[in-house]
């Protein structure tokens, strides 16, 4: 998570100064047209300006001071609305600036034909190039590790101080340009062209310039536009109607009525609310690809989680040797080590590490010169053929069992029970066989990440169901699910299974989130309404998702959901406040327009305002100043507390509805006390 100091730096005097400058640039009608409510206010501002500058043409010389005042108030109203949006965008740009510092132009060790190394600038690398990054060097590009194992410091990207192990194959082979190799070396295949790196995309995204509008935001925008058009028609026709009954309503007065009638408060803050929601997600080191993703997170009903690397650490390590049949412990350990000597997978290396940690000696029997049999998805085994003709195999219990039977061997009676025991404890059993005999099992253990059970309980209280998907067998999956505290699980799942469960939930009208880190998770991440990829995962997963968690912490979904709900609540609260706010302004400006000609209208002047013109100006001034007063709330968001829809509606009506009606009565009256003196 970003520190408080970093958040404070985003609201410096420089940031405010840039926002003020952007407020002026946003006066461009093409830009303002994107916000119809404020565009109408801008057009009204121009009309009143023309009436002020050319009073004789508009026959308004006797009211030039009033017109100038109305113009200034309307201009300030538009500028304040632009300032709210510019300040929210500025916070995203401040984050982009901090990311740009990590996008340094470093030198790259590019491999050339013949095995040589050519040192070039990182900007000269192209997709498909191979580079070497050694201890202490910056990784010059986004890529996939194709050879070697190294510890990589990703703190410049994620803020996480602990180095991450990157290696060829598996789900931890993706590296990001701008990170640093802490130990060893890796060979990397470049996967992006200059200007297309992950950091480049992050910079573009967090700047928020092309933020997509969400369905709810579009619906609300349509409502506000409709209200604006309706009141525009009402005000335009009100002039002729008033003239027909003998009342002359001046254009600035009608414009003041229009600006007070249309929902300028929420219209001025709507864009800022959405941008600030994306910014709040980024403060948790989660990169949202669009505003839609943030808002959808607020309505999530079901959470699908990949097990390996998401719920668990994903590093299955040899933790015990379990003999089968008549084999001895030393015999099993020896054969397990021999089968793993040339196995460069994490599991294979963990067997050798286990032997070394426990001081277990073994004879290689010439395995160094034997023929290595790599793991394949079809066989689900690996092994080695020794020079003396013996064959050693290690792999999934059912696969090794089938291989032994094909050799004419027999299966130990206790093998199935011991394999089930390991699986029921949450481990993964690997069988070890020599020719026609299975000598035992390697107990591989994966570990649930700390705090997962508590986090899933929080999701449960928020009304979100959690489902774990894993390729493990039923017993292993059940054990991990029980330990993690998820509501359900799908064992032996394929990418198709993950998509199927997401589609099934969506068919029931539910919004579904998916977290994952592997290439096999990419289809499901793309299908989900909210797909959150772990930054430690593969490029395919990150490309398919609409959010990337830079800390690779799946429990972060709680903060993401809370921020999504907060965005929805903030928009609803400020909309309620804005509409209630307008009601009070009607009581100020409508009686003021008619009470001179129609004395009975004075009964509606409940605020006892000084004069018609001071009432109009006071309402306009309040209308202008309320927007900047609400900017901090739009940026920070309404505090999220889990509650039912009915309680939330009652709370909004009480706090923001009633508050939205009371505040203008007090504010307009206080402003009128000052304005009435000089009007």
Secondary structure, DSSP 8 states (H G I E B T S, - for coil): ---HHHHHHTTSHHHHHHHHHHHHHTTSHHHHTTSHHHHHHHHHHHHHHHHHHTHHHHT-GGGHHHHHHHHHHHHHHHHHHHHHHHHHHHHHHHHHHHHHTT----EEEEE-TTS-EEEEEGGG--TT-EEEEETT-B--S-EEEEEEEEEEE-HHHH---S-EEEESSTT--EE-TT-EEEEEEEEEEE-S-TT-SHHHHHHHHHT-TT----HHHHHHHHHHHHHHHHHHHHHHHHHHHHHHTT----HHHHHHHHHHHS-HHHHHHHHHHHHHHHHHHHHTTEEES-HHHHHHHTT--EEEEEIIIIIB----EEEEEEE-TT--HHHHHHHHHHHHTT--SHHHHHHHHHHHHTT-----TTGGGSEEE---TTT-EEEEE-TTS-EEEEEEHHHHHHHHHHTT----TTHHHHHHHHHHTTEEEEEEEETTEEEEEEEEE--B-TTHHHHHHHHHHTT-EEEEE-SS-HHHHHHHHHHHT-SEEETT--HHHHHHHHHHHHHTT--EEEEE-SGGGHHHHHHSSEEEEETTS-HHHHHH-SEEETT--GGGHHHHHHHHHHHHHHHHHHHHHHHHHHHHHHHHHHHHHHTTT-GGGGGG-TT--S-HHHHHHHHHHHHHHHHHHHHHHHHH--------HHHHHHHIIIIIIHHHHHHHHHHHHHHHHHHHHH-
